[in-house]
Amino acid sequence: MVNRALFTGFFGFILGACQHQGAPVAATLSDDSPETISALKAGLSTALGRAIIDLGAGDPTAVPSVAVLPPRPAPRETHSTAMPTLFDLYLEGDTCFAIKQGTSTRIALPDVPCKPA
């Protein structure tokens, strides 16, 4: 009887510990300071392989997704059919990361403060 109670208690403890980690949750930026936006741009520019990126419309402190605008057309180009690249922001524990929509690759954002959406 004592063994059964100990086993049940231990099993409950293990289940509680597993649930404490939790799955990633949708996130937004904690603030829109220039430092936070620069850190976000740096992480996403590395993922896209572009040195300079511009963020699209939207407030990343209110919405858990970020749009990165395509490169501007060259001087002799009259228009571009390129579309923005969309990223979803997630938080797992204290770690913020982004996932490009349509893929499952995590993009680390170590210096970007996030909060659950």
C-alpha distances in whole Angstrom, upper triangle without the diagonal:
4,5,5,6,9,10,11,12,14,15,17,18,20,21,23,24,26,27,29,31,33,35,39,41,44,46,49,51,50,54,58,59,61,59,56,59,60,57,56,59,59,55,57,60,58,57,60,62,64,66,66,65,65,62,63,63,60,58,55,54,53,53,50,53,56,59,61,65,66,69,72,75,78,81,83,80,81,77,74,71,68,65,63,60,57,53,50,49,45,42,39,38,41,43,46,47,49,49,53,53,53,51,47,49,47,50,49,50,49,52,51,49,47,45,43,46
4,5,5,6,9,10,11,12,14,15,16,18,20,21,23,24,26,27,30,31,34,38,39,43,45,48,49,48,52,56,57,59,57,54,57,58,54,54,57,57,54,55,58,57,55,58,60,63,64,65,63,63,61,62,62,59,56,53,52,52,51,49,52,55,58,60,63,65,68,71,74,77,80,82,79,80,76,73,70,67,64,62,59,56,52,49,47,43,41,38,36,39,41,44,45,48,48,52,52,52,50,46,47,46,48,47,48,47,49,49,47,45,44,42,44
4,5,5,6,8,10,10,12,14,15,16,18,20,21,22,24,26,28,29,32,36,38,42,43,47,48,48,51,55,56,58,55,53,55,56,53,52,55,55,51,53,56,54,53,56,58,60,62,63,61,62,59,60,60,57,55,52,51,51,50,48,50,53,56,58,62,63,66,69,72,74,78,79,77,77,74,70,68,65,62,60,56,54,50,47,45,42,39,36,34,37,39,42,43,46,46,49,50,49,47,44,45,43,46,45,46,45,48,48,46,44,42,41,43
4,5,5,6,9,10,10,12,14,15,16,18,20,21,23,24,27,28,31,34,36,40,41,45,47,46,50,53,55,57,55,52,54,55,52,51,54,54,51,52,55,53,51,55,57,59,61,61,60,60,58,58,58,55,53,50,49,49,48,46,48,51,54,56,60,62,64,68,70,73,76,78,75,76,72,69,66,63,60,58,55,52,49,45,44,40,38,35,33,37,38,41,42,44,44,48,48,48,46,42,43,42,45,44,45,44,47,47,45,43,41,39,41
4,5,5,6,9,10,11,12,14,15,16,18,20,21,23,25,27,30,33,34,38,40,43,45,44,48,51,53,55,53,50,52,54,50,50,53,53,49,51,54,53,51,54,56,59,60,60,59,59,56,57,57,54,52,49,47,47,47,44,47,50,53,55,59,61,63,67,69,72,75,77,74,75,71,68,66,63,60,57,54,51,48,44,43,39,36,33,32,35,37,40,41,43,44,47,47,47,46,42,43,42,44,43,44,43,45,45,43,41,39,37,40
4,5,5,6,8,10,10,12,14,15,16,18,20,21,23,25,28,32,33,37,39,42,44,43,46,50,51,53,51,48,51,52,48,48,51,51,47,49,52,51,49,52,54,57,58,58,57,57,55,56,56,53,51,48,46,46,46,43,46,49,52,54,57,59,62,65,68,70,74,76,73,74,70,67,65,61,58,56,53,50,46,43,41,37,35,32,30,33,35,38,39,42,42,46,46,46,44,41,41,40,42,41,42,41,43,43,41,40,38,36,39
4,5,5,6,9,10,10,12,14,15,17,18,20,22,24,26,30,32,36,37,41,43,42,46,49,50,53,50,47,49,51,47,46,50,49,46,47,50,49,47,50,52,55,56,57,55,56,53,54,54,51,49,46,45,45,44,42,44,47,50,52,56,57,60,63,66,68,72,73,71,71,68,64,62,59,56,54,50,48,44,41,39,36,33,30,29,32,34,36,38,40,40,43,44,44,42,38,39,38,40,39,41,40,42,42,40,39,37,35,38
4,6,5,6,9,10,11,12,14,15,17,18,21,22,25,28,30,34,35,39,41,40,44,47,49,51,49,46,48,50,46,45,49,48,45,46,50,48,46,49,52,54,55,56,54,54,52,52,53,49,47,44,43,43,42,40,42,45,48,50,54,56,59,62,65,67,71,72,70,70,66,63,61,58,55,52,49,46,43,40,38,34,32,29,28,31,33,35,37,39,39,42,42,42,40,37,38,37,40,38,40,39,41,41,39,37,35,33,35
4,5,5,6,9,10,11,12,14,16,17,19,21,24,27,29,33,34,37,39,38,42,45,47,49,47,44,46,48,44,44,47,47,44,45,48,47,45,48,51,53,54,54,53,53,50,51,51,48,46,43,41,41,41,38,41,44,47,49,53,55,58,61,64,66,70,72,69,69,66,63,60,57,54,52,48,45,42,39,37,33,30,27,26,29,31,34,35,38,38,42,42,42,40,37,38,36,38,37,38,37,39,39,37,35,33,31,34
4,5,5,6,9,10,11,12,14,15,18,19,23,26,28,32,33,36,38,37,41,44,45,48,45,42,45,46,43,42,45,45,41,43,46,45,43,46,48,51,52,52,51,51,49,50,50,47,45,42,41,41,40,38,40,43,46,48,52,53,56,59,62,64,68,70,67,68,64,61,59,56,53,50,47,44,40,37,35,32,29,26,24,27,29,32,33,36,36,40,40,40,38,35,35,34,36,35,36,35,37,37,35,34,32,31,33
4,5,5,6,9,10,11,13,14,16,18,20,24,26,30,31,35,37,36,40,43,45,47,45,42,44,45,42,41,44,44,40,41,45,43,41,44,47,49,50,51,49,50,47,48,48,45,44,40,39,39,38,36,38,41,44,46,50,51,54,57,60,63,66,68,65,66,62,59,56,53,50,48,45,42,38,35,34,30,28,24,23,27,28,31,32,34,34,38,38,38,36,32,33,32,35,34,35,34,37,36,35,33,31,29,32
4,5,5,6,9,10,11,12,15,16,19,23,24,28,29,33,35,34,38,41,43,45,43,40,42,44,40,39,43,43,39,41,44,43,41,44,46,48,50,50,48,49,46,47,47,43,41,38,37,37,36,34,36,39,43,45,48,50,53,56,59,62,65,67,64,64,61,58,55,52,49,47,44,40,37,34,32,28,26,23,22,25,27,29,31,33,33,37,37,37,35,32,33,32,34,33,34,33,36,35,33,31,29,27,29
4,6,5,6,9,10,11,13,15,18,22,23,27,28,32,33,32,36,39,41,43,41,38,40,42,38,37,41,41,37,39,42,41,39,42,45,47,48,48,47,47,44,46,46,43,40,37,36,36,36,33,36,38,42,44,47,49,52,55,58,60,64,66,63,64,60,57,55,52,49,46,43,40,36,33,31,27,24,21,19,23,25,27,29,32,32,36,36,37,35,31,32,30,32,31,32,31,33,33,31,29,27,26,29
4,5,5,6,9,10,12,13,16,20,22,26,27,31,32,32,36,39,40,42,40,37,39,40,37,36,39,39,35,37,40,38,37,40,42,44,46,46,45,45,43,44,44,41,39,36,35,35,35,32,34,37,40,42,45,47,50,53,56,58,62,63,61,61,58,55,53,49,46,44,41,38,34,31,29,25,23,20,18,22,23,26,27,30,30,33,34,34,32,29,29,28,30,29,30,29,32,32,30,28,27,25,28
4,5,5,6,9,11,11,14,18,20,23,25,29,31,31,34,37,39,41,39,36,38,39,36,35,38,38,35,36,39,38,36,39,41,44,45,45,43,44,41,42,42,39,37,34,33,33,32,29,32,35,38,40,44,45,48,51,54,57,60,62,59,60,56,53,50,47,44,42,39,36,32,29,27,24,22,18,17,21,23,25,26,28,28,32,32,32,30,27,28,26,29,28,29,29,31,31,29,27,25,23,26
4,5,5,6,9,10,14,17,18,22,23,27,29,28,32,35,37,39,37,34,36,38,34,33,37,37,34,35,38,37,35,39,41,43,44,44,42,43,40,41,41,38,35,32,31,31,31,28,31,34,37,39,43,45,47,51,54,56,59,61,59,59,56,52,50,47,44,41,38,35,32,28,26,22,20,17,16,19,21,23,25,27,28,31,32,33,31,27,28,26,29,27,28,27,30,29,27,25,23,21,24
4,5,5,7,9,13,16,18,21,23,26,27,27,31,34,35,37,35,32,34,36,32,31,35,34,31,33,36,35,33,36,39,41,42,42,40,41,38,40,40,37,35,32,30,31,30,27,30,32,36,38,41,43,46,49,52,54,58,60,57,58,54,51,49,46,43,40,37,34,30,27,25,21,18,15,13,17,18,21,23,26,26,30,31,32,30,26,26,24,26,25,26,25,27,27,25,23,22,20,23
4,5,6,7,10,13,16,20,21,25,26,27,30,33,35,37,34,31,33,35,31,30,33,33,30,31,34,33,31,34,36,39,40,40,39,39,37,38,38,35,33,30,29,30,29,26,28,30,34,35,39,41,43,47,50,52,55,57,55,55,52,48,46,43,40,38,34,31,28,25,23,19,17,14,13,16,18,20,21,23,24,27,28,28,26,23,23,22,24,23,24,24,27,26,25,23,21,20,22
4,5,5,9,12,13,17,19,22,25,24,28,31,33,35,33,30,32,34,30,29,32,32,29,30,34,33,31,34,36,38,39,40,38,38,35,36,36,33,31,28,27,27,26,23,26,29,32,34,38,40,42,46,48,51,54,56,53,54,50,47,45,42,39,36,33,30,27,23,21,18,15,13,12,16,17,19,20,22,23,26,27,27,26,22,23,22,24,23,24,24,26,25,23,21,19,17,19
4,5,9,12,13,17,18,21,23,22,26,29,31,33,31,28,30,31,28,27,31,31,28,29,33,32,30,33,35,37,38,38,36,37,34,35,35,32,30,27,25,26,25,22,25,28,31,33,37,39,42,45,48,51,54,56,53,54,50,47,45,42,39,36,33,30,26,23,21,17,14,11,9,13,15,17,19,22,23,26,27,28,27,23,24,21,23,22,22,21,24,23,21,19,17,15,18
4,7,9,11,15,16,19,21,21,25,27,29,31,29,25,28,29,26,24,28,28,24,26,29,28,26,30,32,34,35,35,33,34,31,33,33,30,28,25,24,25,24,21,23,25,29,30,34,36,39,42,45,47,51,53,50,51,47,44,42,39,36,33,30,27,23,20,18,14,11,8,7,11,12,14,16,19,20,23,24,25,23,20,20,18,20,18,19,18,21,20,19,17,16,14,17
4,7,8,12,14,18,20,20,24,26,28,30,29,25,27,29,25,24,27,27,24,25,29,28,26,29,31,33,34,34,32,33,30,31,31,28,26,23,22,22,21,18,21,23,27,29,32,34,37,40,43,46,49,51,48,49,45,42,40,37,34,31,28,25,21,18,16,12,10,7,8,12,12,14,15,17,18,21,22,23,21,18,19,17,19,18,19,19,21,20,19,16,15,13,15
4,6,10,12,16,18,19,23,25,28,29,28,24,25,27,24,22,25,25,22,22,26,25,23,26,28,30,32,32,30,30,27,28,28,26,24,21,21,21,19,16,18,21,24,26,29,31,34,37,40,43,46,48,45,45,42,39,36,33,30,28,25,21,18,15,13,10,9,7,9,12,12,13,13,14,14,18,18,19,18,14,16,14,16,16,17,18,21,19,18,15,14,12,14
4,7,9,13,15,16,20,22,24,26,24,20,22,23,20,18,21,22,18,19,22,22,20,22,25,27,28,28,26,26,23,24,25,22,21,17,18,18,16,12,14,17,20,22,26,28,31,34,37,39,43,44,42,42,39,35,33,30,27,24,21,18,15,11,10,6,5,5,8,10,9,9,9,11,11,15,15,17,16,13,13,11,13,13,14,15,18,16,15,12,12,9,11
4,6,10,13,14,18,20,22,24,23,19,20,23,20,18,21,22,19,19,23,23,21,23,26,27,29,28,26,25,22,23,23,20,18,15,15,14,13,10,12,15,19,21,25,27,30,33,36,39,42,44,41,41,38,35,33,30,26,23,21,17,14,10,9,5,5,7,9,11,11,10,10,11,12,15,15,17,17,14,16,13,15,15,15,16,18,15,14,11,9,6,8
4,7,11,13,16,17,20,22,21,18,18,21,19,16,19,20,18,17,21,22,19,21,25,25,27,26,23,22,19,19,19,16,15,12,12,11,9,6,9,12,15,18,22,24,27,30,33,36,39,41,38,38,34,32,30,27,23,20,18,14,11,8,6,4,6,9,12,13,12,10,10,10,11,13,13,16,16,14,15,13,14,15,14,16,17,14,13,10,9,6,5
4,7,9,12,14,17,19,18,14,15,18,16,13,16,18,16,16,19,20,19,21,24,24,25,24,21,20,17,18,17,14,12,9,9,9,8,5,8,11,15,17,21,23,26,29,32,35,38,40,37,37,34,31,30,27,23,20,18,14,11,8,5,5,6,9,11,11,10,8,9,9,11,14,15,18,18,16,16,14,14,14,12,14,14,11,10,6,5,4,4
4,6,9,10,13,15,15,12,12,15,14,11,14,17,15,15,18,20,19,20,23,23,24,22,19,18,15,15,15,12,9,6,5,6,6,5,8,9,13,16,19,22,25,27,30,33,36,38,36,35,32,30,29,26,22,19,17,14,12,9,6,8,9,12,14,13,12,9,10,10,13,15,16,19,19,19,18,16,15,15,12,14,14,10,9,6,6,6,5
4,5,7,10,12,12,8,9,12,11,9,12,15,14,14,17,19,18,20,22,22,22,20,18,17,14,15,15,12,9,6,5,8,9,8,10,10,14,15,19,22,24,26,30,32,35,37,35,35,32,30,29,26,23,20,18,15,13,11,8,10,10,14,15,12,12,9,11,11,15,16,18,21,21,20,20,17,15,14,11,12,11,7,6,4,6,9,9
4,7,9,12,12,8,11,14,12,12,15,17,16,17,20,21,21,23,26,25,24,23,21,20,17,18,18,15,11,9,6,9,11,11,13,14,17,19,22,25,27,29,33,35,38,40,38,38,36,34,33,30,27,23,22,19,17,15,12,12,11,14,14,12,12,11,13,14,18,20,21,25,25,23,23,19,18,16,13,13,12,8,5,5,5,9,10
4,6,9,9,7,9,12,12,11,14,16,16,17,20,21,22,23,25,24,23,21,19,18,15,17,16,14,10,9,6,10,12,13,14,14,17,18,21,24,26,28,31,34,36,39,37,37,34,32,32,29,27,23,22,20,18,17,14,15,15,18,18,15,15,13,15,16,20,21,23,26,26,26,25,22,19,18,14,15,12,9,8,8,9,12,13
4,6,8,6,6,10,11,10,12,15,15,16,18,20,21,22,24,22,21,19,17,15,12,14,14,12,9,8,7,10,12,13,14,13,15,16,18,22,23,24,28,30,32,35,34,34,31,30,30,27,24,21,20,18,17,17,14,17,17,20,21,18,18,15,16,17,20,21,22,26,26,26,25,22,20,18,15,16,13,10,10,11,12,15,15
4,5,5,6,9,10,11,12,14,16,17,18,20,22,23,24,22,21,18,17,16,14,16,16,15,12,11,10,14,16,17,17,16,18,18,20,23,24,25,29,31,32,36,34,35,33,31,32,29,27,23,22,21,19,19,17,19,19,22,22,19,18,16,18,18,22,23,25,29,28,28,26,24,21,19,15,16,12,11,10,12,14,18,18
4,6,5,6,9,10,10,12,14,15,16,18,20,21,22,20,17,15,15,13,13,16,16,16,14,13,13,16,18,18,18,16,17,17,18,21,21,23,26,28,29,33,32,32,31,29,30,27,25,22,21,21,19,20,18,20,21,24,24,21,20,17,18,19,22,23,25,28,28,28,26,23,20,19,15,16,12,11,12,15,17,20,21
4,6,5,6,9,10,10,12,14,15,17,19,20,21,19,17,16,15,15,15,18,19,18,16,14,14,18,19,18,18,16,18,18,20,22,23,24,28,29,31,35,34,34,33,31,31,28,26,23,22,21,19,20,17,19,19,21,22,18,17,15,17,17,21,22,25,28,27,27,25,22,18,16,13,13,9,9,10,13,16,20,20
4,5,5,6,9,10,11,12,14,16,17,18,20,19,17,16,15,14,13,16,17,15,13,11,11,14,15,15,15,13,16,16,18,21,22,24,28,29,32,35,33,34,32,30,30,27,25,21,19,18,16,16,14,15,15,18,19,15,14,12,13,14,18,19,21,25,24,24,22,19,16,14,10,11,8,6,7,10,13,16,17
4,5,5,6,9,10,11,12,14,15,16,18,16,15,13,11,10,9,12,13,13,11,9,10,14,14,14,13,11,13,12,15,18,18,20,24,26,28,31,30,30,28,26,26,23,21,18,17,16,14,15,13,16,17,20,21,18,16,13,14,14,17,17,20,23,23,23,21,19,15,15,11,13,10,8,10,12,15,17,17
4,5,5,6,9,10,10,12,14,15,16,14,12,11,10,11,11,14,16,16,15,13,14,18,18,17,16,13,15,13,15,18,18,20,23,25,27,30,29,30,28,26,27,24,22,19,18,17,16,17,15,18,19,21,22,19,17,15,15,15,18,18,21,24,24,24,21,19,15,14,11,12,10,9,12,14,17,20,21
4,5,5,6,9,10,11,13,14,15,14,13,12,12,13,12,16,18,17,16,13,14,18,17,16,16,13,15,14,17,19,19,22,25,27,29,32,31,32,30,28,28,25,23,19,18,17,15,16,13,15,16,18,19,16,14,11,12,12,16,17,20,23,22,21,19,16,12,11,7,8,6,6,9,12,15,18,19
4,5,5,6,8,10,11,12,14,13,13,12,10,11,10,13,15,14,13,10,12,15,14,13,12,10,11,11,14,16,17,20,24,26,28,31,29,30,28,25,25,22,20,16,14,13,11,12,10,13,14,17,18,16,13,10,10,9,13,13,16,20,19,18,16,14,10,10,7,9,8,6,9,10,14,16,17
4,6,5,6,8,10,10,12,10,9,8,7,8,8,11,14,14,14,12,14,17,16,15,13,10,11,9,11,13,14,17,20,22,25,27,26,27,25,22,23,19,18,14,13,13,12,14,13,16,17,20,22,19,17,14,12,11,14,14,17,20,19,19,17,15,12,12,9,12,11,10,13,14,18,20,20
4,6,5,6,9,10,10,10,8,9,9,11,11,15,18,18,18,15,17,20,19,18,16,13,14,12,14,16,16,18,22,23,26,29,27,29,27,24,25,21,20,17,15,15,14,16,15,17,18,20,22,19,16,14,12,12,15,15,18,21,20,20,17,15,11,10,9,10,10,10,14,15,19,21,22
4,6,5,7,9,10,11,11,11,10,13,12,16,18,18,18,15,17,19,18,16,14,12,13,12,15,16,17,20,23,25,28,30,29,30,28,25,25,21,20,16,14,14,11,13,12,14,15,17,19,17,13,11,9,9,11,12,16,18,16,16,13,11,7,7,6,8,9,9,12,14,17,19,20
4,5,5,6,8,9,10,10,8,10,10,13,16,16,16,13,16,19,17,15,12,10,10,8,11,13,14,17,20,22,25,28,26,27,24,21,21,17,16,13,10,10,9,11,11,14,16,18,20,19,15,12,10,8,10,9,13,15,14,15,12,11,7,9,8,12,12,11,14,15,18,20,20
4,5,5,6,5,6,7,6,9,11,14,17,18,18,16,19,22,20,18,16,13,12,9,11,11,12,15,18,19,23,25,23,25,23,20,20,17,16,13,11,13,12,15,15,17,19,22,24,22,19,16,14,12,13,12,15,18,17,17,15,14,10,12,11,14,14,14,17,18,22,23,23
4,5,5,7,7,10,10,13,14,17,21,21,21,19,21,24,22,20,18,15,15,12,15,14,15,18,21,22,25,27,26,28,26,23,23,19,19,16,14,15,13,16,16,18,19,21,23,21,18,16,13,12,13,13,16,18,16,17,13,12,9,10,10,13,14,14,18,19,22,24,24
4,6,8,10,12,11,14,14,17,20,20,21,18,21,23,21,18,16,14,13,11,14,14,15,18,21,22,26,28,26,28,25,22,21,18,17,14,11,12,11,13,14,16,18,19,22,21,17,15,11,10,10,9,13,14,12,13,10,9,7,9,10,13,15,15,18,18,22,23,23
4,5,9,10,9,12,13,15,19,20,21,19,22,23,21,19,16,13,12,9,11,10,11,15,17,19,22,24,22,24,21,18,18,14,14,12,9,11,11,14,16,18,21,22,25,24,20,18,14,12,12,10,13,14,13,15,12,12,10,13,13,17,18,17,21,21,24,25,24
4,7,9,10,13,15,18,21,23,24,21,25,27,24,22,19,17,16,12,14,12,12,15,17,18,22,24,22,24,22,19,20,16,16,15,13,15,15,18,19,21,23,25,27,26,22,20,17,15,15,13,17,18,16,18,15,15,12,14,15,18,19,19,23,23,27,28,28
4,6,7,11,13,16,19,21,22,20,24,26,24,22,19,16,15,11,11,10,9,12,15,15,19,21,20,22,20,18,18,15,15,14,12,15,15,19,19,22,24,26,29,27,24,21,18,16,17,15,18,19,18,20,17,17,14,16,16,19,19,19,22,23,27,28,28
4,7,10,13,16,20,22,22,21,24,26,25,23,21,17,16,13,13,12,11,13,16,16,19,22,21,23,22,20,21,18,18,16,15,17,17,20,21,23,25,27,29,27,24,21,19,18,19,18,21,23,22,23,20,19,16,17,16,18,18,18,22,23,27,29,29
4,7,10,13,17,19,20,18,21,24,23,22,19,15,14,10,10,10,9,11,14,15,17,20,19,21,20,18,19,16,16,14,14,16,16,20,20,23,25,27,29,27,24,21,19,18,19,17,20,22,22,24,21,20,17,18,17,19,18,18,21,22,26,28,27
4,7,10,13,15,16,15,18,21,19,19,16,12,10,7,7,8,8,10,13,15,18,21,19,20,18,16,17,14,13,11,11,13,13,16,17,20,23,25,28,26,23,19,18,15,17,15,17,20,20,21,19,19,16,17,15,18,17,16,19,20,23,25,24
4,6,10,12,13,13,16,18,17,17,14,11,9,6,6,8,8,10,14,16,18,21,19,20,18,16,17,14,13,10,11,12,13,16,17,20,23,26,28,26,23,20,18,16,17,16,17,20,21,23,21,20,17,19,17,20,18,17,19,20,23,24,23
4,7,9,10,10,13,15,13,14,11,7,6,5,6,9,11,12,16,19,21,24,22,22,19,17,17,14,12,9,10,10,11,13,14,18,20,23,26,24,21,18,16,14,15,14,15,19,19,21,20,19,16,18,16,19,17,15,17,17,19,21,19
4,6,9,10,14,14,12,13,10,7,5,6,6,9,12,13,16,19,21,23,21,21,18,16,16,13,11,8,9,9,11,13,15,19,21,25,27,26,24,20,18,16,16,15,15,18,20,22,21,21,18,20,18,22,21,18,19,19,21,21,19
4,7,9,12,12,11,13,11,8,7,9,9,13,15,16,19,22,24,26,23,22,20,18,18,16,13,10,12,11,13,14,16,19,22,26,28,26,25,21,20,17,18,17,17,20,22,24,24,23,21,22,20,23,22,19,20,19,20,21,18
4,6,9,8,7,10,8,7,8,11,12,16,18,19,22,25,27,30,27,26,23,21,21,19,16,12,13,11,12,13,13,17,19,23,25,24,22,19,18,16,17,16,16,20,21,23,23,22,20,21,19,22,21,17,18,16,17,17,15
4,5,5,6,9,9,8,10,13,14,18,21,22,25,28,30,32,30,29,26,25,24,22,19,15,16,13,13,13,12,15,17,21,23,21,20,17,17,15,17,17,18,21,23,23,23,21,20,20,18,20,19,15,15,13,14,15,12
4,5,5,6,7,6,9,12,14,18,20,22,26,28,31,33,31,31,28,25,25,22,19,15,14,12,11,10,9,12,14,17,19,18,16,13,13,12,14,15,15,19,20,20,20,18,16,16,14,16,15,12,11,10,11,12,10
4,6,8,9,10,13,15,18,22,24,26,29,32,34,37,34,34,31,29,28,26,23,19,18,15,14,12,11,13,13,17,18,17,16,13,14,14,17,18,19,22,23,23,22,20,18,18,15,17,15,12,10,9,9,10,9
4,7,9,10,13,16,19,23,25,27,30,33,35,37,35,34,31,29,28,26,22,19,19,15,14,12,11,13,14,18,20,18,18,15,16,15,17,18,18,22,23,23,23,21,20,20,18,20,19,15,14,11,10,10,8
4,6,8,11,14,17,20,23,25,28,31,34,36,33,32,29,27,25,23,19,16,15,12,11,9,9,11,13,17,19,19,18,14,15,13,14,15,15,18,19,20,20,18,18,19,17,19,19,15,14,12,11,11,7
4,7,10,14,17,20,23,25,28,31,34,36,33,33,30,27,25,23,19,16,14,11,9,6,5,8,10,14,16,16,15,11,11,10,11,12,12,15,16,16,17,15,15,15,14,17,17,13,13,10,10,9,6
4,7,10,13,16,19,21,24,28,30,32,29,29,26,23,22,19,15,12,10,7,6,4,6,9,12,16,19,18,16,13,11,9,9,10,9,13,14,15,15,14,13,15,14,17,17,14,15,12,13,12,10
4,7,10,13,16,18,21,24,27,29,26,26,23,21,19,16,13,10,8,6,5,6,8,11,14,18,20,19,17,13,12,9,10,9,10,14,15,16,16,14,13,15,13,17,16,13,15,13,15,15,13
4,6,9,13,15,18,21,24,26,23,23,19,17,16,13,10,6,6,5,6,9,11,15,18,21,24,23,20,17,15,11,12,10,10,13,15,17,17,16,15,17,16,19,19,16,18,17,18,19,17
4,7,9,12,15,18,21,23,20,21,18,15,15,11,9,5,5,6,8,11,13,17,20,23,25,24,21,18,15,12,13,10,12,15,15,17,17,16,14,16,15,19,18,16,19,18,21,21,20
4,7,8,11,15,17,19,17,17,14,12,12,9,7,5,7,9,11,15,17,20,23,26,29,28,25,21,19,16,16,13,14,17,18,20,20,20,17,20,19,22,22,20,22,22,24,25,23
4,6,9,12,15,17,14,15,12,9,9,6,6,5,7,11,13,17,19,23,26,28,31,30,27,24,21,18,17,14,15,17,18,21,20,20,18,21,20,24,24,22,25,25,27,28,26
4,6,9,12,14,12,14,12,9,11,8,10,9,11,14,16,20,22,25,28,31,34,32,29,26,23,20,20,17,18,20,21,24,22,23,20,22,22,25,25,23,26,27,29,30,29
4,6,9,11,9,11,9,8,11,9,11,11,14,17,19,23,25,28,31,34,37,35,32,29,26,23,23,20,21,23,24,27,26,26,24,26,25,28,27,26,29,29,32,33,31
4,7,8,6,7,7,6,10,9,12,13,16,19,22,26,28,31,34,37,40,38,35,32,29,26,26,23,23,25,26,29,28,29,27,29,28,31,31,30,33,33,35,36,34
4,6,5,8,9,9,13,13,16,17,19,22,25,29,31,34,37,40,42,41,37,34,32,29,29,25,26,28,29,32,30,31,29,31,30,33,32,32,35,35,38,39,37
4,6,8,10,12,15,16,19,20,22,26,28,32,34,37,40,43,45,44,40,37,35,32,32,29,30,31,32,35,34,34,32,34,33,36,35,34,37,38,40,42,40
4,6,9,11,15,16,19,21,24,27,30,34,36,39,42,45,48,46,43,40,37,34,34,30,31,32,33,36,35,36,34,36,36,39,38,37,40,40,43,44,42
4,6,8,11,12,16,18,21,24,27,31,33,37,40,42,45,44,41,37,35,32,31,27,28,28,30,33,32,34,32,34,34,37,37,35,38,38,41,41,39
4,7,11,13,16,18,21,24,27,31,33,37,40,43,46,45,42,38,36,32,32,28,28,29,31,34,34,35,33,36,35,38,38,36,39,39,41,41,39
4,7,9,12,14,18,21,24,27,30,34,37,40,43,42,39,35,33,29,28,25,25,25,27,31,31,32,30,33,32,36,35,34,36,36,38,38,36
4,5,9,11,14,17,21,24,27,31,34,37,40,39,36,32,29,26,25,21,21,22,24,27,27,28,27,30,29,33,33,31,34,33,35,35,33
4,6,10,13,16,19,22,26,29,32,35,38,38,35,31,28,25,23,19,19,19,21,25,25,27,26,29,29,33,33,31,33,32,34,34,32
4,7,9,12,16,19,22,26,29,32,35,34,31,28,25,21,20,16,16,16,18,22,22,23,22,25,25,29,29,27,30,29,31,31,29
4,7,9,13,16,19,23,26,29,32,31,29,25,22,18,17,13,13,14,16,20,20,21,20,23,23,27,27,25,27,26,28,28,25
4,6,10,13,16,19,23,26,29,28,25,21,19,15,14,11,11,13,15,18,18,18,17,20,20,23,24,21,23,22,24,24,22
4,7,10,13,16,20,23,26,25,22,19,16,12,11,7,8,10,12,14,14,15,14,17,17,21,21,19,21,20,22,22,21
4,7,10,13,17,20,23,23,20,16,13,10,9,6,6,9,11,13,13,13,13,15,15,19,20,17,19,17,19,19,17
4,7,10,13,16,19,19,16,12,10,6,5,4,5,9,10,11,11,10,9,12,12,16,17,14,16,14,16,16,15
4,7,10,13,16,16,14,11,8,5,5,6,7,10,10,11,11,10,10,12,12,15,17,14,15,12,13,12,11
4,7,10,13,13,11,7,6,4,7,9,10,13,13,12,12,10,9,10,9,12,13,10,11,8,10,10,9
4,7,10,10,8,6,5,6,8,11,12,15,14,12,12,9,10,10,10,12,14,11,11,8,9,8,9
4,6,7,6,5,6,9,11,14,16,18,17,15,14,11,12,11,10,11,13,10,9,7,7,7,9
4,6,5,7,8,11,13,16,18,20,18,15,15,11,13,11,12,12,14,13,12,10,10,9,12
4,6,8,11,14,16,20,21,23,22,19,18,15,15,13,13,12,14,13,12,10,10,10,14
4,7,10,13,16,20,22,24,22,20,19,15,15,12,11,10,11,10,9,8,9,10,14
4,7,10,13,17,19,21,19,17,15,11,11,8,8,7,9,9,8,8,10,11,14
4,7,10,14,16,19,17,15,14,10,9,7,6,7,8,7,7,6,8,10,12
4,7,10,13,15,13,12,10,6,5,5,5,8,10,8,10,9,11,12,13
4,7,9,12,11,10,8,6,5,7,7,11,12,10,12,11,13,13,14
4,6,8,7,6,6,5,6,9,10,14,16,14,16,14,16,15,15
4,6,6,7,7,8,8,12,13,16,18,16,18,17,19,18,17
4,6,8,9,11,12,15,16,20,21,19,21,18,20,19,17
4,7,9,12,13,17,19,22,24,22,24,22,23,22,20
4,6,9,11,14,17,20,22,21,23,21,22,21,21
4,6,10,13,15,18,21,20,21,19,21,20,20
4,6,10,13,15,18,18,20,19,20,20,20
4,6,9,12,15,14,16,15,17,17,18
4,6,9,12,12,14,14,17,17,18
4,6,9,9,12,12,15,16,18
4,6,5,9,9,13,15,16
4,6,8,10,13,16,18
4,6,10,13,16,18
4,6,10,13,15
4,7,11,13
4,7,9
4,6
4
